[in-house]
Amino acid sequence: MSDFWVFGYGSLMWNPGFDHLHAEPALLHGAHRSLCVYSWVHRGTEARPGLVFGLDNGGTCRGMAYQVATENWPTTLEYLRAREQTTMVYKEHWHNISLDSGRKVEALVYMVDHGHPQYAGALPLEKQLEIVNGAVGKSGPNPEYVINTAAHLDEMQITDTGLTWLAEQLKTVTER
C-alpha cells in the first residue's frame, strides 16, 4: 500500500491527469471549496481572468482522494506542481482526510494563498457569473470547467446550491 494520497476538490475530481492505484470519495475538515481564484492561465488570462476553485479556510469539503504508488510519486508531484503551481496561487499542505471507507489518511492538498493577487475571496454569485461567462484559458472555456465540476459534484451527491445555480445560468447562456 502506498502512503501517498492527493485530495481533489475541483477539476482534479473529474480530470486527475495522473496514474493512481485507487480513487475514493473523502472528506477534508478545516477547508471548503470556493470559486475564489482568478484564473490567469487555465481558464482565463491576466487581461480577461476566469474563476477556478480553491480550498479556502474553514468548514469541510467533500472531494476525491487518489492513492498514488510510491514509485509514481515523484512524477505525480512534478505533474501536480506544473498544473497547480503555475502562478503559485496555491500552497501545498498535508492534511488528514477521512475516506468514505472509514480510513483516515494524510493527503496533499492545494490551499489558496490569501496574500496572492489572484485570490478573489468570496464573490457574490452574480459577480462569479459575470467573470466566468466568456473567460477562456489554455485548458479551455471557464464555463465548461464550472459546469463539469458541478456535474461531478452532483454525481457524487454533493450539494452546493450556489454552484448548481451558477452552472444552470452558464448552461442557459452557452445554449443560446
Buried (B, 14 or more C-beta within 10 A) or exposed (E): EBEBBBBBBBBBBBBBEBEBEBBBBBBBEBBBBBBBBBBBBBBBBEEBBBBBBBBBEEEEBBBBBBBBBEEBBEEBBEBBBEBBEBBEBBBEBEBEBBBEEEEEBEBBBBBBBEEBEBBBEEBEBEEBBEBBBEBBBEBEBBBBBBBBBBBBBBEBEBEBEEBBBBBEBBBEEEEE
